[in-house]
């Protein structure tokens, strides 16, 4: 049987597979060679495949910035990682510029693994060890490959003031929204967290996976041209809204449902001229964006170790690398909606 060892997006809708990995460069002192076990697909991967990704991107590209693998070779300065299961940053930062001193996710020279430079959709990958995190909490390959998007959620939530008596709305019951829900509930111990999901099939799936999650259906959001200021605030319900859907409608819903003087956290790169800035201004909202998870990996790995069962439920599909095309194809009607799909290159314990 031929095993797929390399997956390359040559352009939108074009996925090329190979049974050989590309040649590896010579190891520098701090480099390691990782034998990749699996890649967890992100919404960014799907949008790269569709050609709709809203930020900088490159083709051809080896996708995959959520992953786990084992170090099988190492330069002299990285020998302590040899044999260890690891995962790594999506952000490739320099560590020297003034921006890195504040937040390495906004490095002046930032590149993104799997988006602007090759990621980990290949069996063997050379990478600088400074971007890696060992599995110090014995998570195993499956849970370790969830670290990155939990780190993204955690890094964003750290940007907004949160209080235990807050009522928080999370928009979008995808993986990032559900990671935010779990962190808000268990880490921040927020009193009330509600999740809003427009897709009835996904909402039903989430209700089964997380019975304690309080799900809401998005209300209609009015257009511009409100008659008075009261009309601009009539839908406001929540002091904190976390927008995880990555859609224009989701963002406008967040702005509509946030209370005056409320806080709105936005994930996901989007480009739109139709955002309700009238709501942002009239309600004096604080709008924060967040990108990347560098700085939060250790904390979320400890969190995952304490909440293994709930986190594992987010992986609804697993496919061998030879069937990766199925992971990018639209889910057939009537099948279980996807939250997280893992593409398997290896055979590590789940």
N, C-alpha and C positions, 0 to 999 in steps of 0.2 A: 504494500500500500504506500502511495506517495503522500508525504506529509507536507503541507504548506508551511513554509518557514519565513515568508516575507510577503507583506501586503502593502501595495503602493497605490495611492490615489494619483493617477496621472492627470486628472482633470475632473470637473463636475460629472458625476454619474459614471466615472470610469475607474474601476477597481481592478488592478492587475495583481495576480498571485504568482508566487514562484516557490519551487521546492528547494531553493538555495538562498542563503543570506548574502547580502552584499559584502564585499571585502572589508575587513576591519582595519582602521589606521593603526600605526604603531602606538603603543601605550606611552603616554607621558607619565611622570612620576605620580600624579594624583588621579590618574584615570583608572577606571575599572572596566571589565567586560561583564555585562549582565546577560545571563541566559533568561530571556523573558518568558514568564509562565503564562501571563494573560494580560489583556487590555480590556478595561471597562469603558464602554462607549459613553460619550458625553453628547449633549445636544449640539455642542460645537462640531463634533465629528460628523453628525448627521447633516448639519448645515454645510460643512465643507463638501460632503458628498453631493448635496443638492445644488451647491453653488450659490447659497444664500447667506453665507456667513457674513456678519456685518462689520467685522474688523479686518485688520491686515491679515493676509494669508498668502500661502505660496503653493504652487503646483509645479512639478510633481512633489508629493509629500507623503512620508510615512506618518500616518495619523497616530493618535494614542498618547494622551498625557495623563491618563489614569491607568496605572499598571502595577504589576509586581513581578519580581524575578529574583534569581539567585546570582551572586557575584562568583564568577568562575575563573577570573584572572584579574590581577591588580598590579599597578605600578608600585614602586618602592614606598611611596608615601601613603598608599591606600591599602596596604596589606591587612590591617585589622578587619577590613570588610570581607575578606576572602571567605567564601562559603556561606555568607549570611544572606538571608532573604531581605530584599530592600524594595522601596518604592522611591518616588522622587518628585521634585517640583515640576510644575508646568512652566513657571517663569525661569528663564535663563538670564540671570542678573550678573552684573559685573562685580558688585561689592566694593567699588571704589568711588563712585560718583556721589554727589551730595544727596541725590534722590534716594539712593540705596541706604544712606544713613537714616532716612526717615521711614522708608518702606521699600523693600527690594522688589515688590511687585510693580513699582512704577519707575524702575531703573531707566536712566537716560538711554541706555543701550539695550533695552529689553528685547528679548526674543522669546517666542513661545514654542516649547517642544510640542511637536505634533500639529502645529498650526502655521508657524512661519519658518521653523527648522524641523528636520526630521524628528519624529517621536519614536514610539516603541512598538509599532506593529511589525516587528521582525524578531526572529528567534534570538539573535545576538546583537547587542548594541554597546558601543563604547561610549562612556559618559564620564565627565569629571565628577569625582566622588563628593565634591562639596554640595552637589544638588541632591544627594541621596539621604535616605533615612532608613536605618536598619529596623527590623521587626523586633524591637526590644520588649514588646508586650505579647509575643507569641500569638499573633493574630492569625497566622497562616496566609497563604497566597490570596484566598478569596476576599477576606476582610481587609487585608493590607491594600488591595487594589481599589478600595473605597476611600482611602485616606484623602485623596486630593480634593474631591468635591465636598467632603465634610470640612476640610481645611478652608476651602473657599467660603463656605457658609459661616464658619467660625470667625474668619478674618473680617467678613462683612459685619457680622453682629457686634464685633468689638468696636465698630466705628460709631455706633449709635448708643446713647444712654438708654439703659433698660432697667426697669424696676419690677419687683416681684408682683406688685399690684396692677401692672399694665394689662390692658386688653390688646392682644396683638393679632393682626390678621396676616396670614401668609397667602399670597396669591400664586397659584400653580402647584399642583400636587405631583410634580415630577420629582426626580431624585434630589435636586437642590432644595426645593420647597419642603420635602419630607425630612431632609437632613436638618434644615432650619427648625422645623417643628420639633424634632427630637432634641436638638440642642436647647431650644427655648424652654422646653418642658423639663428636661432633666438637668441640664447644666445651669441655666439661668433661673430655673424654678419660677417661671412666669405664671401668674395665676390663671390666665385664660389665653389659650392659643387656638385660633380657628384657621382652618385651611379652606381656601376657595378653589374649586376646580370646575371648569366649563364642560369638560368631556364627561358625559354620564357614565360611560363604560369605565373610564379610569377612576372616577369617583367611587364607583361600586367596588372596584378592585381594592382601592386604598381603604375603604370602610371595612373590608374583610381582613386586610393585612394589619391594620391599625385600628381596632375597634374603639380606642379611646380618642381618636382624632375626631374633632367636631368639624364636619364638612359643610360648606356653604356653596350655593350656586350663585354665580355673578349676577348682580342686578343690572338692568339697562342703565347706561350712563348717558346723560343728556349731552347735547351738543353745545357749541358756543352760543353766545347771545342771550344769556340769562337776563330776566327782566330786572332783578334786583340782587343785592348781596345775599339775602336770605336764600334765594334759589341756588346760589353757588355752594351753599353749605348744607342743603337739605338732606343729602345722602351721607353726611359725615357721621361715623360711628366709632372710629378707632384712633387712639393716640399714637399707635405704631403700626405701620403697614410695611411688610417685606415683600417686594415684588420679584417673583422668581419665574414668571412665565416667559419672560423674554419677548413679549409681544407689545405692540402699541396699545391694544385694547387693555391689556393687563396693567400697563403703566397709567393709563387714564383712569382706570378703575381704582388704582391705588390713590391717585390724587383726589378722586371724588370721595372716597370713603375715609380718608384721613381727617381727623378732627382739626379745627383751627389750632395752630401752634404745634401740630403733630409732627412726627418724624417718619419719613419714607426712605427705605433702603432699597436700592435698585441693583439687581444683578443682570448680567447679560448685555452684550453689545448690540445695539439697535441703531438704525438711522431713520429718523422720521421727522417730518415737518408738521405733524398733526397732534402734537402733545398739548395737553390742556394747561398751558402756563398761566392762564387766568386763575385756575384753581390754586396753583402753586403760590401765586402772589396774593390773591384775595384772602387766603387762609394763613398766610405767613408760615408756610410749611418749611421744614428743614429737609432738604433732599440730599441724600448721600449716595454716591455710587461706590462700588467696590469691585476689584478685580484681583484674582490670584489668591493663593493660600499660603504662600511662603511666610513663615513665622508662626504658623498655627499647627504644623504637622504633629509635633510631639504631644501637644494638648489633645488633639482629636484622636490620636492613637490610644491614649489613655482612656478617652471617652468610649471609643469603640470596644476596648477590652472590657469595660464595665457594662456595655449594652450590646453584646455580640448578637443575641437572638433578634432583636429589633432591627439592627443594621443589616443583618443577613437577609431579611425579608425584602430589601430593596432590589436584590438581584432576582429578577423574574425569569431571565432567559440566559442560557449558556450554550454556546455553539463552538465547535472546533474551527480553527482558522480556515479550513477548506470550505466552510459554509458561511464565510463572513459576508458574502453578498446578500444572504437572507437577512442578516442583521440590519442592513441598510435599506432593504426593500420595505415598502409600506406593509404594516401588519395586515394579513388577510382579514376580511370582515368576519366577525364572530369569534375571533381568537382572543386570547388574553392580552390586554394592552401591556406594553413594555414600560417598565420603570428603568431598570438597568439591565443591559445585556453585556455579558462578558465573553470575549473571544479568546479561546484557549489555544495556546501554542505548546504548553507543557502538561505535566501530570502531577503537579504538586497537590498536597491535601487541601481540600476546600477550606 
